[in-house]
Each structure stands twice: as C-alpha cells, then as structure tokens.
C-alpha cells in the first residue's frame, strides 16, 4: 500500500480509527468524526444570502457523550505529522478540549494544554495513543476534580431524547464548565450567552445533570416574565414531567422537586405576599435566575431579597447582557462569568442572524424646534418657550407630523421588501406606541382591511394587544405583522421570524440596546429568516461605537431627503404568493397570573409629576418634518465598522492575498472554478453588490467580478460581460467545434453575458433553457466525448474570456 496515494479519509479509516480502538476508545459512543463546530457565517448580499464554509473537526473524543476532552486533526500522508496541529488547536479553543493531536497516518503529534506532562508536544507512534481512562484522569486532575463525588457529578450524562439532537459546541462548554464549577463547590456562577443562543436549553441540561446526580435535589428557576416561565415549562423543561410545578396563585406545594416561578409570584411589597418565606431558607439546593441583569442585579431590589433568603443554595445567573454600573453589578454578586458566548461570536459562527442598519435623520431631530411666542398646542396648553430636540420628542412634545413621517418610512420599507415581515416598533411610552399604531393603521388601509390585527399595540397595560403576543412570535401565524411597543417586548420575547426592528425610542443603555437587537437575531430556515434590518430614527445605533458592544451591523444605510428607505440592492417587487402562511385563527386568552406585576418602564408621562407640578406633554400638529442626511457604512468580517472608503478597503483586503496583478491573474487562470475565488473574497470582506454597482455606473452595464477586482484594486480598464463575450466571438473561437457542441458553447457564452460566470461553471445549466432545446443533458455531454471533455471545453472558454487585454 502506497500511503502517499491515500486520501485523508483513507488515512482516517485505515490508520487513525484502528489506533483509537486499540487504545480502548469506543468508536460508536466516544468518537465523533467530522464534528460540526460552526454553521458558517451568513453573508448578506442585497436581498440574498449565502453561508461561509462551516468549521468541522475531524475527530472529537468524548469521555462521556458531550464531554469533549481531545481533538484530532487528520491530514493525508503527503503532509507532515504536525501539519494539522494549529488547526486542531483552534478547535481545542472552541471546545475547551485540553488534549490535541494531529496525524498523517504515521503516528500522532500530541499537544498537552494542561501542563501536566513534561513536554508540551510529543510524537507518538500509532500504538501509543492514550486510553480514555488516561486522558480522563489527566483532565480531572487539571480541573481540580479530586473528590469521587465531584467526578460522579461531572460524569452524569446529558438528557437525551433519542432524536440525535446534540448541543452546539458553546452550549456543551457552558454546561460542562458550570457542572465542574458546582461539583467543586462554587456557589455563585454567571453564564453570559447572547440572545438566541439557547440559554434555556443550556440551563435545562445543567439542572438535569445536577438533579439526576442528586448533587441538587430541589431547584427553583426564576424568570421575570410570565411568557418566559410558560415557554420554559412547555418546551425545554418538559422532560422533568411530574417532578416540576409552576408557582401560581401564591400557593406553595412542597412535594415537587423542580419549581418554576415569576419573581413577582413569590414576592411583593406586603409581607404576607412574600410567599417564598413559606419555604425554609435551606429548602432549595439550586436557584437559576434567568435574565439576571434585570431585578436581581441591584443589591437593594425586592427581587434580590429572594436570593438573600435562600443564600445557602447555589445561585446561577443567566443573561445576555450583564449589568455593570456604579450602582448595579451582576459580577459583584455572581463573580466573573464561567463562560461567555457573545453576539459577535454567534454571528461569526452562523448561529445568529447578522443585520443591516438603515439610519434616518429627521430635520427636527437635528435642528430642534422652538415655539413662537405665546404658542399653544392642540389642547390649548401654553407651550413652554425653549428649544425642543430629539430627547424631548414623544416625551415632552409630540410633533404629529413626525409620527406620521416615521410611519410613512416604515410602510415604504415594508411595501418595497415584504409587507408581511414581522416588525417591532419600539416607542418612547404607551401613548407613543398607540399614536404610532394609529398612524400605521391609517397608512395601511388595505392590509388592515384584510385583517384588523395587521398592526397591534402590544404593551403591558392593554389585554387585547398583550393577548396577541403569542401569535406575533408564532412563525405559523401571519398576524399580527407589526407590533408597536415600548418596553414590554425588549427582553424575553422569542420572535424567531422578526425581520424588521424600528427604533423610535431614545436608548441610552447599552444593556437595553443589546436586548432589543436580540429580538431579531434568531435564524429560522423554514421561514427564510437569515438576517434582519434595524430602522433607526433616534440615533440609537450610535451605541455600536461603544467598546462594550460586540456585534456591529453588516451595513449601515442613511437615506437623504426623498431617497427610498430601502437600499437599491434590496428593493424588488413583493410577491404575495412567494410564501405560505397559516390560516387566521380567533385570538386565544393570554395566560397571565392574576397577581402578576409586569416589570416595565411603560408609563404615561402625562400622569407623572415633576417638581413644578403636573408634567404636560404638548401636542403640535402643524410642524413639518422631513428626512435629511446620507451615509453608508459596512461591517468587515472581523466585526468592525469600516471607516475608510469601500474602494480603499477593498484594495487593502485583496492585496493582502494577491500583492500584484500577476498574482491575482495566476490564481484566477489556474482555478478550476472562478466562483470559488468570488466566494472566498466575499468571506474576506469584498462587498460585491456595492462594488459592482459602482463600476457599472462607469460602464453603463454590469461587469464581471474579474473586472471589478482588476479595475478597483489594480487600476485596469474594466470591460462589461458583453464586451468580453464579443471579443471571444471576434476571434472565431467556435470554429474548432461543430454540431451540438458548438451550439452549447455559443449558448454558454450568451448565458455568461446575461448572468455571469457562476451558472456556466455548473453542469446543471444543461438542464435549463435554451440547452434543453438542443438536447438532453447526457446527449450534450456526449457531444464533447463525455463529462471530462465538456469540462475541458468550459475551461477553454473561460481562458478565452479572460485573456489579458491591452
């Protein structure tokens, strides 16, 4: 057997697998091959999207299922023993597996990240691979798991429903680190995981393993929204079955083991309402606090009293946005996070949806407004004489035409993209949310006539709208489409198909901003939800510049004057038949505990008093409001906003890989698929849509990606695709072909002129018009002597297209 001729997969099956089995590893239960680490970052192109290549580890070795302790990266035998080590170490970083191996079939290079072995890297023969027991012993020693009961807890299996569902890599790391910390006696822990990354599923697996191992026997799960408790009970926590109860009606039954409760259901301002005191202080062994950045972050909050009362229990806080201010601190209470999975990382891994930003500046917001002397509002109130600006609008002063202008822009965006995409409009308060609802209703009479629930106000004070929250977040329900709100939907609302978030709320808190952004970050393949748009009217997205923000947008667009609200590359006629929706149903009651207190900043400013007496919200109806300003910004693949011009940025990024035109031409001409280079450059930050549009303006027609790069990066004169095709025809290129083969190549050249290089590189093009009129795909391939001959002919055609021109 000549090892040099074997593929990487051959090396795995013939050498690595036998070595693992000989060392005592169970291939079926302990070894995962081709383990998917990431999904591949979503790359947005206009209204289209694609994914970067996902990352897969060749081998992940688990002592117990979902407890990874070792990584192996395999290469074919033309590589050296250690060629895969750096790649393996990167997977080790992600999976927190401390033992790392690379192999080319001759043996293994072993890298120990624990520091327990004298040499960090050691060469091993195939029969020297360490056993599971040996690596597990080193792992436990490294983690400080010295007591037998600690090891028993850590070895407790995950819950497995038999469906084959495997936690994502970061969920495994979060669960395992938490279990290890609890097993070693740590009693205050914090997990920080971006919205949409499965905090509740992660919490379930933590609780399940601690409960099943009898490390923790009675457990309380606390949340601050009724919908969060119900979602948790009915979905992720369902396997607890009869051992689980929800605390309702302020009654206590001490016969259960798993308790789910609202903070508000177990505490209150009156002593008799504090029913948690009906439990003894040591009743619970474990308390898990969801969204712990809210009530429990403040040391003097009523909610913190619950944690103080059950101080002997282990407390685990879950949040996407830990609060850290001079007055409030999650870290002061829980300690540094045992694990953090950020929004930026979630987008990079392809588990969270990226987003675009459309910034709209209104003239009154930028310039302010001052009333004339003695001017009264619509209700006859004398307007205080001062300059009112953005922070006043919809709090102290209502400009009715401002509300209408924003509603017009929202409607325009929806009509030019998809008028049925789920949309949340964040307003200053309940009054503002209601006025925005009315404005949107009046601007969408046809949609509202189809169904009165097209626009709904969903705020904490109003049962009719609140009852529709379940329908809004249900992907199968078409209505409501637009929800106007203030604070109620800021957190804990799992709106999987929300594609548009409108900000007409002045947001000063980075925590609140990240929570709002989190309403759109979930991906739903079934409903074509892969990215979303933020439509910002209050400069809230300036918080992207905060160093603590970790997930900037893929693009920022700022229309000017009467320019369309939708960027050019996103506008297309809406096809109402393009997707199917569930049938409309009658509204159902929204399950809310009768004693629930909604923790919300929704308020009626007109009802509050200041030092001078009653605070008045002036309403003015005759002040014109218009759109100003334009700016476009982009997000680079490393998560940073590009501040230089797009052309300069493109030159820099391309020249990092191809220093000269000759380097680029060499790679382009030798590549079997030109589209591969196009995709690689897109992953590295080349914004093809915008660059192509830029060059098209100069040419009057669309260029090839080849010409875009040659022109922008290397200052070569560009050609259109039609000009390239005509050059090929002038050279009498087709004279060496005849019959069907000539007709096929001629049609391929036409296809290139119309659609570019991508379709002609895919043999499936032969199934489409006009090729289907020339002959069946197999007949057309035979005209070239078979598929290899056809492939060679396409390569020749590409060579002719891209011959260097003077």
Buried (B, 14 or more C-beta within 10 A) or exposed (E): EEBEEBEBEBBBEEBBBEBBEEBEBEEEEBBBBEBBBBBBBBBBBBBEBBBBEEBEBBBBBBBBBBBBBBBBBBBBBEBEBBBBBEBBBBBBEBBBBBBBBBBBBBBBBBBBBBEEBEEEEEEBEBEBBBEBEEBBBBBBEBBEBEEEEBBBBBBBEBBEEEEEEBBBBBBBBBBBBBBBBBBBEBBBBBBBBBBBBBBBBBBBBBBBBBBBBEBBEBBBBBBBBBBBBBBBBEEBBEEBEEBBBBBBEBEBEEEBBBBBBBBBBBBBEEEEBBBBBEBEEEBBBBBBBBBBBBBBBBEEBBBBBBBEBBEEBBBBBBBBBBBBEEEBBBBEBBBEBBBBBBBBBBBBBBBBBBBBBBBBBBBBBEEBBEBEEEEEBEEEEEBEEEEBBBEBBBBBBBBBBBBBBBBBBBBBBBBBBBBBBBBBBBBBBBBBBBBBBBBBBEBBEEBBEBEEBBBBBBBBBBEEBBBBBBBBBBBEBBBBBBBBBBBBBBBBBBBBBBBBBBBBBBBEEBBBBBBBBBBBBBBBEEBEBBBBBBBBBBBBBEBBEEEEBBBBBBBBBBBEEEEEBBBEBBBEEBEEEEEEEEEEEEBEEBEBBEEBBBBBEBBEBEEEEEEEEEBBBBBBEEBEBEBBBBEBBBBBBEBEBBEEEBEEBBBEBBBEEBEEBEBBBEBBBEBEEBBEBBBBBBBBBBBBBBBBBBBBEEBEEBBBBBBBBBBBBBEBEBBBBBBBBBBBEEEEBBEEBEEBBBBBBBBBBEBBBEEBBBBBBEBEBBEEEEBEEBBEBEEBBBBBEEEEBBBEBBBBBBEBBBEEEE
